[in-house]
Amino acid sequence: MNESIQARVRIRVQQEDFDPAREILTLESQTAGRAGAVVSFTGLARERTREEGQEAFPVERITLEHYPGMTEHSLQEIAERAVGRWELESALVIHRYGELRPGDRIVLVAAASAHRDAAFEACRYMVDTLKTEAPFWKRESGPRGTRWVEAKASDSQARERWETPKEIGRSRP
């Protein structure tokens, strides 16, 4: 990937919480005058999860583990692909690891672009792709015990929709 694209990507993997509003304001100020849209997604820890065909599993905490270095590299590649595919002004991915409680923030993904369609599509792409490509492992703990969360077919299906390149956001009709 060229340096121009790398310079438009910010990635952080951290234990500490983050402030989505502050992160979005920073992204907006860094792209002021160039971006006409900023779209973001914040993922939160839930108090119940449900696997296909199973009853809800009450969750008191989740533990996210990752492979340092490899995780950052993977997120960087995902964001760089989004920047190149949708000509984004900037992309941001912040992902937490460690022990989290229901309601805690897990991930923030944001895309800034000249037009809203590109920002929406790129943000969705990054979320769908990091669910299947980023090396994170999740363990849920609650009153019924502890379990590792398996990859979901629905996450793979969401990722597959991006296999055929779309040219959204590259030109106006």
C-alpha positions as CSV (number, residue, x, y, z in Angstrom):
1,M,0.0,0.0,0.0
2,N,1.4,3.4,-0.8
3,E,2.4,5.9,1.9
4,S,-0.5,8.3,1.0
5,I,-3.0,5.6,2.0
6,Q,-1.1,4.6,5.1
7,A,-1.0,8.2,6.3
8,R,-4.8,8.3,6.2
9,V,-5.3,5.3,8.6
10,R,-5.2,5.4,12.4
11,I,-5.3,2.1,14.3
12,R,-5.2,1.5,18.1
13,V,-5.5,-1.7,20.1
14,Q,-5.8,-0.9,23.8
15,Q,-7.1,-2.0,27.1
16,E,-8.3,1.5,28.1
17,D,-11.7,2.8,27.2
18,F,-12.0,5.5,24.5
19,D,-14.3,8.5,24.0
20,P,-16.1,8.1,20.7
21,A,-17.1,11.8,20.6
22,R,-13.5,13.0,21.1
23,E,-12.3,10.5,18.5
24,I,-14.9,11.7,15.9
25,L,-14.1,15.4,16.6
26,T,-10.4,14.6,16.0
27,L,-11.2,12.8,12.8
28,E,-13.4,15.7,11.6
29,S,-10.7,18.3,12.4
30,Q,-8.1,16.3,10.6
31,T,-10.2,16.1,7.5
32,A,-11.8,19.6,7.6
33,G,-12.6,21.0,4.2
34,R,-12.0,17.7,2.5
35,A,-14.5,15.4,4.1
36,G,-18.2,15.9,3.6
37,A,-19.2,12.9,5.7
38,V,-18.0,11.0,8.8
39,V,-19.7,7.7,9.6
40,S,-18.9,5.7,12.7
41,F,-19.8,2.5,14.4
42,T,-19.3,1.8,18.1
43,G,-19.6,-1.8,19.2
44,L,-20.7,-2.5,22.9
45,A,-20.5,-5.6,25.1
46,R,-24.0,-7.1,25.6
47,E,-25.4,-8.7,28.7
48,R,-26.8,-11.6,26.7
49,T,-25.6,-13.4,23.6
50,R,-27.4,-16.0,21.5
51,E,-25.8,-18.6,19.2
52,E,-28.0,-19.9,16.4
53,G,-30.4,-22.5,17.7
54,Q,-29.5,-22.0,21.3
55,E,-31.1,-20.1,24.2
56,A,-29.6,-16.8,25.4
57,F,-26.4,-17.0,27.4
58,P,-26.3,-14.4,30.2
59,V,-22.9,-12.5,30.2
60,E,-21.3,-10.8,33.2
61,R,-18.0,-10.2,31.5
62,I,-16.2,-10.9,28.3
63,T,-12.5,-11.3,27.9
64,L,-10.9,-10.3,24.6
65,E,-7.5,-11.7,23.8
66,H,-5.4,-10.7,20.8
67,Y,-2.0,-11.4,19.2
68,P,0.0,-8.2,19.6
69,G,1.6,-6.9,16.5
70,M,-0.4,-9.2,14.3
71,T,-3.7,-7.6,15.4
72,E,-2.5,-4.1,14.6
73,H,-1.2,-5.2,11.2
74,S,-4.5,-6.9,10.4
75,L,-6.5,-3.9,11.3
76,Q,-4.1,-1.6,9.4
77,E,-4.6,-3.7,6.2
78,I,-8.4,-3.7,6.6
79,A,-8.5,0.1,6.9
80,E,-6.0,0.6,4.1
81,R,-8.1,-1.5,1.8
82,A,-11.1,0.6,2.7
83,V,-9.3,3.9,2.1
84,G,-8.2,2.7,-1.3
85,R,-11.5,1.2,-2.4
86,W,-13.6,4.1,-1.4
87,E,-11.1,7.0,-1.6
88,L,-11.5,7.9,2.0
89,E,-9.9,11.0,3.5
90,S,-9.3,9.0,6.7
91,A,-10.2,5.8,8.5
92,L,-10.0,5.0,12.2
93,V,-10.2,1.7,14.1
94,I,-9.9,1.4,17.8
95,H,-10.3,-2.0,19.4
96,R,-10.1,-2.9,23.0
97,Y,-8.8,-6.1,24.7
98,G,-8.9,-7.4,28.2
99,E,-11.8,-7.9,30.5
100,L,-15.0,-5.9,29.7
101,R,-18.5,-5.7,31.3
102,P,-21.9,-5.4,29.6
103,G,-22.3,-1.8,28.3
104,D,-18.5,-1.3,27.8
105,R,-17.3,0.0,24.5
106,I,-15.3,-2.6,22.5
107,V,-14.7,-1.1,19.1
108,L,-14.9,2.2,17.2
109,V,-14.7,2.2,13.4
110,A,-15.0,5.5,11.5
111,A,-14.6,6.6,7.9
112,A,-14.4,10.2,6.5
113,S,-15.0,10.8,2.9
114,A,-16.1,13.5,0.4
115,H,-19.6,11.8,0.1
116,R,-21.8,9.9,2.6
117,D,-22.2,6.7,0.5
118,A,-18.5,6.0,0.5
119,A,-18.3,6.7,4.3
120,F,-21.2,4.4,5.0
121,E,-20.0,1.6,2.8
122,A,-16.4,1.8,4.0
123,C,-17.4,1.8,7.7
124,R,-19.6,-1.3,7.1
125,Y,-16.9,-3.0,5.2
126,M,-14.3,-2.4,8.0
127,V,-16.7,-3.7,10.7
128,D,-17.7,-6.8,8.6
129,T,-14.1,-7.6,7.7
130,L,-12.5,-7.1,11.2
131,K,-15.1,-9.6,12.6
132,T,-13.6,-12.3,10.4
133,E,-10.0,-11.3,9.8
134,A,-8.7,-9.6,12.9
135,P,-7.0,-12.1,15.3
136,F,-9.2,-11.6,18.5
137,W,-10.5,-14.3,20.7
138,K,-13.5,-13.8,22.9
139,R,-14.5,-15.6,26.1
140,E,-17.8,-15.0,27.8
141,S,-18.4,-15.6,31.5
142,G,-21.6,-15.6,33.4
143,P,-23.7,-17.5,35.9
144,R,-23.7,-20.6,33.6
145,G,-20.0,-20.7,33.4
146,T,-17.4,-19.7,30.8
147,R,-17.3,-20.3,27.0
148,W,-15.2,-19.4,24.1
149,V,-17.2,-17.7,21.3
150,E,-17.0,-19.4,18.0
151,A,-17.0,-17.7,14.6
152,K,-20.5,-17.1,13.4
153,A,-21.8,-18.1,9.9
154,S,-23.6,-14.7,9.8
155,D,-20.2,-12.9,10.2
156,S,-18.7,-14.8,7.3
157,Q,-21.8,-14.1,5.2
158,A,-21.6,-10.4,5.9
159,R,-17.9,-10.5,4.9
160,E,-18.7,-12.3,1.6
161,R,-20.8,-9.5,0.4
162,W,-17.6,-7.5,0.0
163,E,-15.8,-10.0,-2.3
164,T,-17.0,-8.3,-5.5
165,P,-15.6,-4.7,-5.6
166,K,-18.2,-2.0,-5.7
167,E,-17.4,1.5,-6.9
168,I,-19.6,3.4,-4.6
169,G,-18.4,6.8,-3.8
170,R,-15.9,7.1,-6.6
171,S,-18.0,9.3,-8.9
172,R,-21.3,11.0,-8.8
173,P,-24.1,10.2,-11.2
